[in-house]
Amino acid sequence: MLIGELAGRTGVTRRALRYYEEQQLLLPERHGNGYRHYHESAVVKVKQIRALLDAGFTSQTVARLLPCAVDTPPVIDLCPDVAAEMNLVLAGINTQLDELARQRESIEGLLSPA
Protein backbone atom coordinates (compact mmCIF):
# COMPACT_ATOMS: atom_id res chain seq x y z
CA MET A 1 0.00 0.00 0.00
CA LEU A 2 1.08 3.56 -0.57
CA ILE A 3 1.64 6.18 2.12
CA GLY A 4 -1.80 7.78 1.67
CA GLU A 5 -3.60 4.49 2.25
CA LEU A 6 -1.50 3.71 5.32
CA ALA A 7 -2.19 7.19 6.67
CA GLY A 8 -5.92 6.69 6.14
CA ARG A 9 -5.99 3.25 7.73
CA THR A 10 -4.04 4.29 10.82
CA GLY A 11 -5.19 7.86 11.36
CA VAL A 12 -1.57 9.02 11.25
CA THR A 13 -0.50 11.83 8.93
CA ARG A 14 1.76 11.28 5.95
CA ARG A 15 4.22 13.63 7.59
CA ALA A 16 4.28 11.45 10.72
CA LEU A 17 4.86 8.35 8.60
CA ARG A 18 7.79 10.03 6.88
CA TYR A 19 9.14 10.99 10.33
CA TYR A 20 8.84 7.36 11.48
CA GLU A 21 10.86 6.38 8.41
CA GLU A 22 13.45 9.08 9.15
CA GLN A 23 13.77 7.70 12.69
CA GLN A 24 14.01 4.17 11.23
CA LEU A 25 10.92 3.04 13.12
CA LEU A 26 9.14 2.11 9.90
CA LEU A 27 11.04 1.04 6.80
CA PRO A 28 8.97 0.91 3.61
CA GLU A 29 10.20 -0.51 0.35
CA ARG A 30 10.98 1.97 -2.43
CA HIS A 31 9.86 1.25 -5.96
CA GLY A 32 11.56 2.49 -9.12
CA ASN A 33 9.25 5.49 -9.19
CA GLY A 34 10.41 6.48 -5.68
CA TYR A 35 7.07 5.77 -4.05
CA ARG A 36 7.07 4.21 -0.62
CA HIS A 37 5.35 0.83 -0.48
CA TYR A 38 4.19 -0.52 2.87
CA HIS A 39 3.34 -4.11 3.70
CA GLU A 40 0.05 -4.92 5.39
CA SER A 41 1.95 -5.48 8.66
CA ALA A 42 2.81 -1.76 8.69
CA VAL A 43 -0.73 -0.99 9.91
CA VAL A 44 -0.09 -2.85 13.17
CA LYS A 45 3.42 -1.45 13.47
CA VAL A 46 2.22 2.15 13.08
CA LYS A 47 -0.39 1.55 15.80
CA GLN A 48 2.35 0.17 18.06
CA ILE A 49 4.57 3.18 17.38
CA ARG A 50 1.68 5.55 18.03
CA ALA A 51 0.79 3.80 21.32
CA LEU A 52 4.36 4.08 22.56
CA LEU A 53 4.72 7.72 21.51
CA ASP A 54 1.35 8.51 23.13
CA ALA A 55 2.67 6.92 26.34
CA GLY A 56 5.40 9.55 26.35
CA PHE A 57 8.36 7.59 25.04
CA THR A 58 10.83 9.29 22.71
CA SER A 59 11.36 7.96 19.21
CA GLN A 60 14.77 6.65 20.32
CA THR A 61 13.13 4.68 23.14
CA VAL A 62 10.39 3.48 20.79
CA ALA A 63 13.12 2.10 18.50
CA ARG A 64 14.47 0.06 21.43
CA LEU A 65 11.00 -1.11 22.49
CA LEU A 66 9.64 -2.10 19.07
CA PRO A 67 11.41 -5.48 19.03
CA CYS A 68 9.28 -6.31 22.07
CA ALA A 69 6.05 -5.27 20.34
CA VAL A 70 3.29 -7.81 19.85
CA ASP A 71 0.17 -7.68 17.67
CA THR A 72 -2.33 -7.79 20.52
CA PRO A 73 -2.75 -5.77 23.72
CA PRO A 74 -0.72 -5.08 25.66
CA VAL A 75 1.29 -3.63 22.80
CA ILE A 76 4.60 -4.43 24.50
CA ASP A 77 5.63 -7.82 25.78
CA LEU A 78 7.88 -7.47 28.81
CA CYS A 79 11.12 -8.53 27.18
CA PRO A 80 14.38 -7.86 29.03
CA ASP A 81 14.81 -4.33 30.37
CA VAL A 82 11.42 -3.11 29.14
CA ALA A 83 9.70 -3.46 32.51
CA ALA A 84 12.58 -1.68 34.24
CA GLU A 85 12.50 1.18 31.75
CA MET A 86 8.73 1.55 32.04
CA ASN A 87 8.94 1.52 35.84
CA LEU A 88 11.48 4.36 35.67
CA VAL A 89 9.14 6.35 33.46
CA LEU A 90 6.25 5.69 35.86
CA ALA A 91 8.37 6.79 38.82
CA GLY A 92 9.16 10.04 37.03
CA ILE A 93 5.49 10.62 36.27
CA ASN A 94 4.56 9.96 39.90
CA THR A 95 7.19 12.46 41.05
CA GLN A 96 5.76 15.06 38.69
CA LEU A 97 2.23 14.34 39.94
CA ASP A 98 3.34 14.76 43.56
CA GLU A 99 4.95 18.11 42.73
CA LEU A 100 1.85 19.28 40.89
CA ALA A 101 -0.33 18.29 43.87
CA ARG A 102 1.92 20.34 46.17
CA GLN A 103 1.70 23.30 43.82
CA ARG A 104 -2.08 22.99 43.65
CA GLU A 105 -2.32 22.96 47.44
CA SER A 106 -0.11 26.06 47.65
CA ILE A 107 -2.25 27.94 45.15
CA GLU A 108 -5.46 26.85 46.87
CA GLY A 109 -3.98 28.09 50.16
CA LEU A 110 -3.26 31.46 48.60
CA LEU A 111 -6.79 31.69 47.22
CA SER A 112 -8.66 30.65 50.35
CA PRO A 113 -9.79 33.40 52.71
CA ALA A 114 -7.79 33.76 55.92
C-alpha positions as CSV (number, residue, x, y, z in Angstrom):
1,M,0.0,0.0,0.0
2,L,1.1,3.6,-0.6
3,I,1.6,6.2,2.1
4,G,-1.8,7.8,1.7
5,E,-3.6,4.5,2.2
6,L,-1.5,3.7,5.3
7,A,-2.2,7.2,6.7
8,G,-5.9,6.7,6.1
9,R,-6.0,3.3,7.7
10,T,-4.0,4.3,10.8
11,G,-5.2,7.9,11.4
12,V,-1.6,9.0,11.2
13,T,-0.5,11.8,8.9
14,R,1.8,11.3,6.0
15,R,4.2,13.6,7.6
16,A,4.3,11.5,10.7
17,L,4.9,8.3,8.6
18,R,7.8,10.0,6.9
19,Y,9.1,11.0,10.3
20,Y,8.8,7.4,11.5
21,E,10.9,6.4,8.4
22,E,13.5,9.1,9.1
23,Q,13.8,7.7,12.7
24,Q,14.0,4.2,11.2
25,L,10.9,3.0,13.1
26,L,9.1,2.1,9.9
27,L,11.0,1.0,6.8
28,P,9.0,0.9,3.6
29,E,10.2,-0.5,0.4
30,R,11.0,2.0,-2.4
31,H,9.9,1.3,-6.0
32,G,11.6,2.5,-9.1
33,N,9.2,5.5,-9.2
34,G,10.4,6.5,-5.7
35,Y,7.1,5.8,-4.0
36,R,7.1,4.2,-0.6
37,H,5.4,0.8,-0.5
38,Y,4.2,-0.5,2.9
39,H,3.3,-4.1,3.7
40,E,0.0,-4.9,5.4
41,S,2.0,-5.5,8.7
42,A,2.8,-1.8,8.7
43,V,-0.7,-1.0,9.9
44,V,-0.1,-2.9,13.2
45,K,3.4,-1.5,13.5
46,V,2.2,2.1,13.1
47,K,-0.4,1.5,15.8
48,Q,2.3,0.2,18.1
49,I,4.6,3.2,17.4
50,R,1.7,5.5,18.0
51,A,0.8,3.8,21.3
52,L,4.4,4.1,22.6
53,L,4.7,7.7,21.5
54,D,1.4,8.5,23.1
55,A,2.7,6.9,26.3
56,G,5.4,9.6,26.4
57,F,8.4,7.6,25.0
58,T,10.8,9.3,22.7
59,S,11.4,8.0,19.2
60,Q,14.8,6.7,20.3
61,T,13.1,4.7,23.1
62,V,10.4,3.5,20.8
63,A,13.1,2.1,18.5
64,R,14.5,0.1,21.4
65,L,11.0,-1.1,22.5
66,L,9.6,-2.1,19.1
67,P,11.4,-5.5,19.0
68,C,9.3,-6.3,22.1
69,A,6.0,-5.3,20.3
70,V,3.3,-7.8,19.8
71,D,0.2,-7.7,17.7
72,T,-2.3,-7.8,20.5
73,P,-2.8,-5.8,23.7
74,P,-0.7,-5.1,25.7
75,V,1.3,-3.6,22.8
76,I,4.6,-4.4,24.5
77,D,5.6,-7.8,25.8
78,L,7.9,-7.5,28.8
79,C,11.1,-8.5,27.2
80,P,14.4,-7.9,29.0
81,D,14.8,-4.3,30.4
82,V,11.4,-3.1,29.1
83,A,9.7,-3.5,32.5
84,A,12.6,-1.7,34.2
85,E,12.5,1.2,31.8
86,M,8.7,1.5,32.0
87,N,8.9,1.5,35.8
88,L,11.5,4.4,35.7
89,V,9.1,6.4,33.5
90,L,6.2,5.7,35.9
91,A,8.4,6.8,38.8
92,G,9.2,10.0,37.0
93,I,5.5,10.6,36.3
94,N,4.6,10.0,39.9
95,T,7.2,12.5,41.0
96,Q,5.8,15.1,38.7
97,L,2.2,14.3,39.9
98,D,3.3,14.8,43.6
99,E,4.9,18.1,42.7
100,L,1.8,19.3,40.9
101,A,-0.3,18.3,43.9
102,R,1.9,20.3,46.2
103,Q,1.7,23.3,43.8
104,R,-2.1,23.0,43.6
105,E,-2.3,23.0,47.4
106,S,-0.1,26.1,47.6
107,I,-2.3,27.9,45.2
108,E,-5.5,26.8,46.9
109,G,-4.0,28.1,50.2
110,L,-3.3,31.5,48.6
111,L,-6.8,31.7,47.2
112,S,-8.7,30.6,50.4
113,P,-9.8,33.4,52.7
114,A,-7.8,33.8,55.9
